[in-house]
Amino acid sequence: MYYAQLLFPDFSLILIGYLICQFTALNRPVWQHVEGVVYYVLFPVLLFHSIVKSPLDLRAASSLIGAGWSMGLTGIAMAYVLPHLPGFQRWIPKREHAASAQVAFRFNSFIGLALMDRLAGPQGVLMIAVLIGVCVPLFNVAAVWPMARHAQRGFLRELVRNPLIIATASGLTANILGFTLPALLEPPVTRIGAASLALGLMSAGAGMQFGALRLYKTLGISLLAIRHFLLPLVALGFARVFQLDPTQTMVLLAFSALPTASSCYVLAARMGYDGAFVAGLVTLSTVLGVFSLPFALGVLTGL
């Protein structure tokens, strides 16, 4: 019940966006413009601010960072290899896979920060902030690459133009250089971040079509199985390989079991892919987080 309460705000915003789009005059064309504002303005500000506001002690957290990167790279590899597995080729369309592979390894940082604040206090928040700061650029690059490759666009060109990657890279640079946001800018930037979260989730709901999930069941089940079952197991293995302490292990396991990022939908839609299918996966991932977080933090922590 605790995890259901934690995930309810995100899920309810997705549902509200879906209902508004389906049953009011604020239909799909309206939400396409909202997606553009979220993708090019609101989300980049939020990412930059979330990275800059938490000082990163990379040396002290080197083992946690190594375990996080290793887990992330394993998740990326598992997502990428799906269309090449024997028996999967006919059931996994390459275009839909290119857009949705990101669902298997990206994460909802807001749920992660809220969870760690309640479970481990400031120390847990700082640890997961380190993971967010070092993993967001890697995961965003991995999310863009298959879409750019399948669409035969220049990968470096897409990276340079991608506002999410620009925001995370500049945020990391500013953090390492010791930049802090002036106090005068904190309130408006914080409000922009809150708006990006709400509008991003509502846009995901507005673009949602559950029929698309039925068309690509094998792909959807495989990606969500990686996100919510296999990654927590991988995280437990790397926690032992890197000899993490109990708090670091808890943070890594929580990180591995988070629902996927709501911006998966925004990124896929803005790059010209099937946003409805990705939005459906985001919604299902949010629901599955109610089960994967207790699995990771309750079952696996006790092993």
N, C-alpha and C positions, 0 to 999 in steps of 0.2 A: 504493500500500500504506500509506503514511503516513496519508492521510486515512481510509482504511478502519479503521485502528487507532484513530484519534481518535473515529470515530463508533460503533465497536463497543459501548462500554458502554451508550449510549442504546438502540441497537437490541436488544441482548441483554435489557435490562430490559423492553422492550415484549414481546419473545417470551416471557419468563418469565411475565409477567402473563397473556398469552393461554393458555399451557399450564396454569397453575394454575387459571384459570377454567374451562377446558374439561375437565380431567381430574381435578379434586379436588372435595372438598365445598365449597371456597371459591368458590362459583359467583357468578352475576351479582348477586343481591340483596346479597351481602356487599360486593361492590366498589362498589355504589351508595353505601353509607355511607362507604367510603373516599374516594370522590370528593368527598363533602360536606366531610370534614375537610380534604382537600387544598385545595379551592376557597376555603373560608371562613377557614381558619386558616394552613395551612402555606405555600401560595404567597404570600399577602400578606406574611407575615414575610420570606420570601426576597426578594421584590421590593424591599421597603423597605430591607433590609440591603444588597443589592447596589448600590443607588443611593447610599445614605448613606456607604458605606465608601470611595468614591473621590471625592476633591474635584474639582469641576467648574470649570474655567476657561473660562467661556463666551466671553469676549472673544477669547482666544488661539485658540480652536477655531471661530471664527465661520464660516470658509469651509467647514470640514468639516461643521459643523452644517447650513449652508445646502445643501450637496450631499446630505447624508443626508435632510433633510426633502424636498427636491425629488424625490429618488429614491423616497422612501416615498409621497409624494402621487401620483406617477406610477403606482406599483404599486397603490395603492388605487383610482385611477381606472380602471386596466385591469381590475381584479377586479370593480368595480361595473358596468362597461359590458357585461360578457359576455352577460347575458340580452337585451340590447337590440341586439346585433349581428345583421345580416341572416343568416337561416338557422340561428341558434342558439336562437331562442325555443322551438322544439318539443323541443329536446334538453336544455334546462337548466331543471329545475323551480325555481320561485322560492323555495320553502321550503328546499330543499337548498342552493341558492345562498346564501341568507341566512346559513345556518349555516357554510358552508365557504369563503366569500369570504376570510375572515381567513387562510386557509392561504397565499394568494398573496403576502401582504406581511409577516406576522409572522415572527419569527425565534427561534432557540434561542440565547439569550444565553450559556449555559454553554459550549456548543461554541465560540462566538465568543471568549470570554475565554480559554479554554484554548488555542485556536489562536494568538491574538495573543501570548500569553505565550511560546510556543515560537518564533514567527516574528520578533517585533519587540521582545520583552522588555518592561520596565516602560513605555516610551514607547508601544508599541503597545497595551498593556492600558489605559493611561489614555485613549488616543484612542477606543478602542472603548467604554470605559465612558461617555465623553461621549455617543457616539451612542446607546447603550442608554438613558441617562438622559433624553435629549430626545425619543427616538422612541417609547419604550414608552407614554407617555400618549396620543400621537397614534394609534398603532396599536391600542391597546385601545379607544379611542373609536370608531375606524373599524370594529373588530370587532363592537362591541355594537350600533351603529346599525342595520344591516340586519336583525338579529334582533329588536330592539325594534320596528322599523317594521313588519316582516312579521307579528309577533305582536300588533300594534296595542296595544303597551304604551307608556307615556309614556317617551320617550327620556331626558329629564332625570332622571326617576324611576329608570330603570335605571342611569344613570351614578352617581347619588348612592348607590345601593345596591350597586353593583358593587365587591366587595372588592379586585379587582386594580387598578382605577382609583384607589380611595381610597389604596391602598398606594403606588402610583407617584407620585401627586400629593403625598402627605404626605412621601414620601422626597425628592422634588425640593425641596420647601419646606424641609425640615430641612437638606438639603445646602447650599442657598443661604444659610441662616441660620448655617451653620457648626457645626451639631450633630454631635457624634460619639458613638457608642455607648459607654457605660461598659465598661471592660475586663472587669468582672465578668459582663456580659451577653453578651460575645462568644462564649464556648463554647456556651451553650445555643442562641443564635440561629443560629450556624453549623450546629449539629446539626439544628435544625428545617429549615434550608435544604436540607441534604443529604437529609433524610427527604422533603421535598416533591418534590424531583427524582426520587428513586427511586419513591415511591408514585404520583406523577403519571404517570410513564412506564409503570409496571405497570398502572395503571388504564386507560390508553389501550390497552394490549394486551388487558386483560380485556374491554373493550368492543368489540373489533375483530371485524368480520364482513366477510370479503373479498367475500362475495356482494353487498354494498351497492355496492362499487366497480364491479361489472359493470353495475349498473342505471344508473349515471350516468357512463358512461365519458367522454362529451364534456366534462362539467363538470370531472371530475377531471383529465383530460389538460390542459385549458385552464389551470386554476389552477396545476398543477405546472409547466407551460411558462413561465408568468409568473414563478413563484418561482425556478426554476433556470436559465432561459435568457434571458428578456427582461430581468429586473432587473439581472443583471450587465452587459448591454449598455447599459442606461440609466445605471447607475452610472459606467461608463467615460465616457459622454458628459458627465455632470455633473461628473466629476472634471476634465475639460478646461475646461468652462465656468467653474468656480470656481477654476481654476488651482491645484489641489492639488499639494503636493510629493510625491515618490515614496512616502514612508512613509504619508502621508494617503491617497494613491490606493490603496495596497495594503490599508489598513484598510477603506476604503469598498468595494472590490471583494470582500474577504472577507465583509464585512457583508452585501453584496447576494446572496451565493451560499449563505448558511447554510441548513440545513434549517429548516423552519417550527417554531414554538413547540409544545412538547408540551402546553402548557396550552390549545391550541386545542380539543382534545377535551373537557377539563374545562369550559371556558366554554360550548361548544355543548350538552353534556349537562345542565349545571345550568340552562340557559335553556330546556330542554324540546325540544331539537332532536335530529336523528338523530346521536347520538354515534358509532355504529358506522362510518358513512361517513367522518366527520371523523377518527376514529382510524386508519382505513385510509390516509387521505391523509397523516397524520402519519408513519406507518410508511414509506410509499413515499418521502416527502420526505426522511426520514433516510437511506434507501438512495441516493437521487439526489444527496444532498450529497457522496457519494464522488466523483461525476463533476463536479458543478457547481463545487466548490472548486478542483480542478485547472484547470478551464476558466477560471475567473475569475483565479486567481493565476498560472497558467502561461501560458495562451494570451493573455488580454486584457492582462495586465500588460506583455507584450512588444510590444504594438501601438503 
